[in-house]
């Protein structure tokens, strides 16, 4: 059983920073694997559908996207969790949509945020393999939300 970590809350400095990239030497390392396991456990324990390393006080460009139905998002589509290291969005669709978002770092607040309907993302796996993937709908929203965390932006900064 992995450790469930404390989640940084709105107003804390760590959430305002531009997170540092993971270096080549860190790929497939024991610390990176343990960190990702703890991030996943923390996300699951708190019914999240995604989590970024800055939310657990690690200013690194690491995030997990894991859409699935839960008490916070009962209509979320089911997908396998995707660990993204040093992700970047390479394309945003012209079509945008409003959708409700919440955040583990901003408990008890939700709001409507406009996001691209589909995005192309380039990221590395835990082992350092380059992956390019397209996301649509709710999973695309999660990716955009988590990448915002890596750039020091909270969803409340984007409320309509």
Secondary structure, DSSP 8 states (H G I E B T S, - for coil): ---------TT-GGGGS--B---GGGTT-HHHHHHHHHHHHHHHHTT-SEEEGGGGT--BSEEEE-----SS-TT------EEEEEEEEEEE-S-EEEEEEEETTEEEEEEEEEEESEEEEEEE-TT--EEEEEEEHHHHHHHHHHHHHHTT--GGGG--
